[in-house]
Amino acid sequence: MMLTFLLPITLITLFAFAFGGAGKGKNEVTEYNLPVCDLDSTTASRAAIAALDSDKTVHVVIVQLAPAQEDVKKGNKDCVLIFHKGFADSLTNGSPMPVELQYDEAQEIQVGMLQKALFTTLAMVPYQDGKNAQRMLNKQFDKMIGKDNDQLKNQVRTQFDTLFKSVEKGVDQNPHKNVEKISLGSEIKMTKLVQANEENSPGLIQAVAGTAIMMLLFSVAGMGASLLDEKQEGTLKKLLYSPMNPNSILFGKMMMANIISIMQLTIMFIYVQLFFGLDLISHIPSLVLMIVFTAYACSSFGVFLASFAKSRQQVQGFSTLIVLIMSCIGGSMIPVFLMPGFMQKISVLSVNYWGIQGFYDIFWRKLALTDTTFLSRLLVLFVIGSTLNLVALKMFKKNILRIA
């Protein structure tokens, strides 16, 4: 019943939220929390930031530059918008505005959707003062004409000044105040703080980490279910009559699940290195730790399922449902950055999320082994594994050891 009805209904609901199909037609706007660093700290820069904050799709969060850049490098933020010193002066003398968006290339889709709001708002900043816009456009025309033709420059400027005054007068007389204006010279410098190289790419890391963890969860569910096979076949009864502590039976299953999980993840990453060129050699210490902790968390899931289920069929039903849901919200099926805000928050409840982010820390963000962000991923995986193992041990004594 779960596989026939509950599973597809659940997945349809999750995918609908993830791809924006929920709430269609309600005109709901989700604000993007944009970190902004104002290095100019002038009236002009504050006015531009206020205009940006007034956009319905953007919520400005004022930050300091160094911590914001560190957050981008560690994957805590997608980007940071910087108003460099000289922003007000550039408006006064008609120079291009010194505005820069520093971002993580892995979040390029998210940043691309943000660019529309940024360009639309910042392109209008010079027009808050007509003289600034006129100076900026005059400089653009001077660049197009060249340095040596002063006579032609004067002719173009004279004609343009007349045209600009006519346009400005028409805009002022427009009762609706919503005339579209052109924008020249108002570009945003785009800088990748974290970017791909020949050995890695966000797509490759997403493919191997997301798939490996999802398939590992399915594998360990089958390993845990072998306990129920042994109970049904009478093997468990024979083991309990032997001079052996009953807990040793479960510990043996846990050890086997961990060993096979480590082997499975290791083989998957070696395969990706051989056929797709993922650089493993430079990251061996961090990779070994992440594989061990991910295997520990995933293997505990299989033993946990088997500890409360009454048959292999129940384990298969529960595992399929839970693994697919965790993989959906945790980033194995859909990258987390493509999900809406509320789904990104609940993704932390999945073991998939912490494993995938840990592998991103290694291959994409290239965090050091001692970095607190990387160590926090390992700690969460250890807590998940230990909690599930303790619950499994308690349930094992309660359910599995009952021999009819």
N, C-alpha and C positions, 0 to 999 in steps of 0.2 A: 504493500500500500504506500509506503514511504517513497520507494523508487518510482512508482507509477504516477503518483499525484503530488506529494509534498516536495520532492526534489525539483521537478521542473517548475513548479509554481514559485519556489524559493529562488531558483536561479533567474527566472524571468523577472522577478521583483528586483533582485540585486543588479542585473544588467540594465534594467530600465532606469534605475537611479543613477548607475554609473555613466550611462550614455545620454543622460538628460531627457529620457522619455517620460519621467514622472512629472506631474504638475504642468504639462504642456498646455499653453493657452492662458495660464494665470499671470503671465508677465512678471514672474518673480525674478529679481536681479540679485545675484550673489556678489557681494563685495570682495575684492581681492585686497588682502592686507599687504600693502607695498612699503617696504622699508625705504626711507628717504633720508639722505645725509646732506645737510645744508652747510657746505664749507664757506659759502659766500656771506651768509648771515646779514643780508641787506633787506631793505623794504621790498625791493624788486623780487628777490628770491623767495621771500616769504609770501608775497602776493601770488607768484607762480605756483608755489606749493599749495596755497589755499585754493587756487583755481583747480588744481589737480584733485584735491580732496573733495571738491564739490561734485565731481563726476560720480554718478550713481554706482559705477562698477569698481571704484577704487576707494580704499580707505588708507590714508597716509599714516604711517607710523614713523616718527622721527627717531633716528638711531645715530650712534657714533660709527665712524667709518671702519676702524679696525675690527671691532666685534662683529659688525655686519658682514664684512668680508670673510671673517672666520666662519660665520654661520653658513654662508654660501658654500665655502670650501668643504664643510662638514656635512652638507646636505640638509641642514636645518631650515634654510631659506632658499628660495629659487633665485633671487636676485636682489640688488640694491641699486637705487637710483641716486646719482650723485650730482649736486649742483656745485660745480667747482668755483674757486675764487675767481672773481672777474665777471661773474654773471651779469651784475648790474651794469658794469662798464661796457660789456658787449652790447647791451640794449641801447646804451647811450650813443655809442659810436657806430652802431650798425653792423657789428661783427657777428659771426655765428655764435650761438649760445653754447657755453662750455658745460653741456649736460651729458652725462655718461651713464649707461646702464650696464652694470657688471653682473654676469649671470653664470649659472651652471649649464653647460651644454646639454646635459641629460634632461634638463627641464625646458628644452627649446620650444616645445609645443605650447607649454603653459606661458612662457615668456612671449611667444608670438601672438597669442591671444591678448596679452596685456599691451602690446605695442600700439594697437589701434587707439586705445584710450590715451596713451601717453602722447602719441604724435598729434592726435586731434586737439588735445588741450594745450600742449606746449607750442604748437604752431600758431595759436592765437595770442600768445603772450606779447609779441612785439606790437600787436594791434591795439593793446590797451593804451598805448600812446602812439598816435598817428605819426609823429615825427620819427620815432624809433623805427617803425615799419618802413617809412619812406627812405631813411638812411640805409637800412638793411637791403632793400631792394635796389637802391642805387649802386651799392657795392657789388651786388650780384651782376648787374648789367655791366659794370666796369670790368669785372673778371671775364665776362663773355666777349667784350669788345677787344680787350688787350691793353697793354700799357702804353703803346706808342701813338695811338690815334686820339689825341686830345680834342680835335675838332669834332669828330664823330661822337665822342663822349658827351660833349656839351650839347650837341643836337639831341641826342637820346634823352639826356637829363631834362632838357627843356620840355620836350614832348611828354616825357613820363610824368613830370611834375604837374603839368596841366591835366593829364589823364587821372593821376592819383587824386587831385583835388576834386575832380568831377565825381569819381567813385566814392570818395569820402563824404561828399555832400549828399549823394544818393543814399548812402548807408544811414547817415544821420536823420534823413527825412523819412526813412522807412519806419512805419508805425509798429511793425512786428519785431524788428530788431533781430531777425534770424537769417539775414543774408549770408550765404556761404562766401567765405573769403579765401583768396589764394594764400599760399605760404611758401616763401622762398628763404633759404638760409636757416631754417629752424630744424636742423637735423639732430638726432641723438646718437652719440657715439656708442657702439655696441662692443663690449669687451667680454670675452669668455674667461672667467676666473678658473674654471675647470673645463678641460676640453679633451677630446679623444686623441689618441695617437695610433700608430700602426698596430700596436699589440692589443688594443681594446677598443670597445665602443659600447655605449649604453645599451644598444639593441642586443649585442652578443651577451653581455653580462646579465641582462634581463632574461634572455632565453635560457641560459644554462642554469642560473640560480633559481628562477621561478619554476622551471620544469623539473629540475633535480629534486627540489624540496617537495613538490606536489607528488611526484612518483614515489619518493621515499616514504611518504605518509601512507600511500596505498600498500607499499611492500610491508611495512612494519605492522600494519593492521592484520595482514595475513599471518605474519609470524606470531603475533599475540593470540590469534585464533587457534593456533596449534595446541594451546593449552586445553581448549574445549574438545579438540579431537582426542587428546590423550585421556580426558575424563570419560568421553563417550566410549572409547575403545577399551577402557579398563587399565590402561598403562599407568594412569595417575594413582589408581588404587594400589597397584603393586609397589610404586615408589613410596607411598605413604606407609606401607607395612615394613619397609626397609629401615635400617637404623640411620635415618637421615632427618635432619631438621626440615619441616615442611617449607620454611622460608627459603631454604636452599634451592628448592624447585623453581620458585619464582625468580630468585637471583640468577639462576642459570639461564632462564629465558631472557632476562634483562641483558645479561652479558652477551648472549648470542645475538640479540636484536641490535645491540650497540656495535658489535664487531661487523655484522653484515651491513649495517647502515654506513659505517665508516668506509667500508670497501666499496659500497655502491656510489657514494659521493665522490670518492677518490677516482674511481674508474671513469665517472662522467666528466670530471674536470680534466683528466689526462686525455680523454677522447677529444674534448674541445681544444686542448692545446695542440694535439697532433693534426687535427683537420681544419681548425679555424684560427690557429695562431695566438690563442690567448696566452699571455705571458704568466706562467706559474713560477718560474725559477726565481724571479725577483721578490716573490711574496710568500715563500715557503713557510716561514715561522707563523705568520698571521693566518695563512690558509689552513695549516694543520690545526691550529686552535679553533678556527671557525668551523671546520669540518667536524671535529670532535664534539664541540658543544651543540652544533646543529643536529648531529646524529643522536646525541644524548636526549635532546628535547623531543625529537621525532619518535625515537624508539620507545620512549615512555608513553607516548600516545597510544601505540599499539597494545602494550601491556595493560594500560588503563582501560581500553575498550573491552579487552577480554576478561577483565576482572569482574565486570558487572553484567555482561551479556550471558544469556543462558544457552546459546547455541551459536555455531559458526554462521548460520544464516542471519542471526541478529547482528553479529559483528560486521558482516558484509554490508547489511543495510545501513547500520549506523555509520560505519566508516565511510561509505560512499557519500552519504549525506553531509557528514561533518567535514570531510576532506575537501569536497568541492566547494562548500560554503567558505571554509577557511582560505582556500586557494583563491576564491573570487574576491573576498574582501582584503586578503593579505598581499595581493600584488602578483600572484603567480599567473593568473589569467589576464588581468588588466593592470598595467602599471599604476601604482598608487597616485602619481601626479596627475593622471587623467580623471581621477574620481572627484566627485563633488566634496566639499569641505567636511560634511558630516560623515561620509564614508572613509575619508582619510583618518578621522579621529577613531573610528571603530576598528580600523585595520590593525591597530596595535594589539588587539585581542587575539590575533592570529600568530602562530609560530612562523608562518610563512613570511610575515612582514619583517620580523627580527632577523631571520636568516638571510633574506634577500638584501636588506639594508647592510648587514654585515659584509656580504660579498661585494656590494657597491663600495663600502669603505675601503676594502682591500684593493680592488682592481680599478675603480674609477676615481675615488677621492684620494687614494694612496695614503691613507692615514697610518701613522706609526703604530707599532704594536702596543706602545704604552699610552696612546691617545685615549682620553677619557670617554670620548664618544664611542670608539671601537670597543673598549672594555665594558661599556654599559650594555652593548648588544650581547656580549658573552654572558654578562651577569643575568640578564633577563632570560636568555635561553637556559641557563643553569637553574634558575628559579622555576621556570616552567617544567623542566624535566624532573627536578626534585619533588615538586608538588604533586605531579601526576604519579610519580613512582610511590610516594608515601600513601596517596589515596588508593593506588592499585594494591599495595601490600595489605592495607586494611580490608579492602573489598575481597581480596584473594582469600583471606582467612574466613571471611563471612560466607562467601558464595562458592568458590571453587572447591574448597576442602570438604564441602558437604557431599558425602558419598551415600547414595541411596542404597 
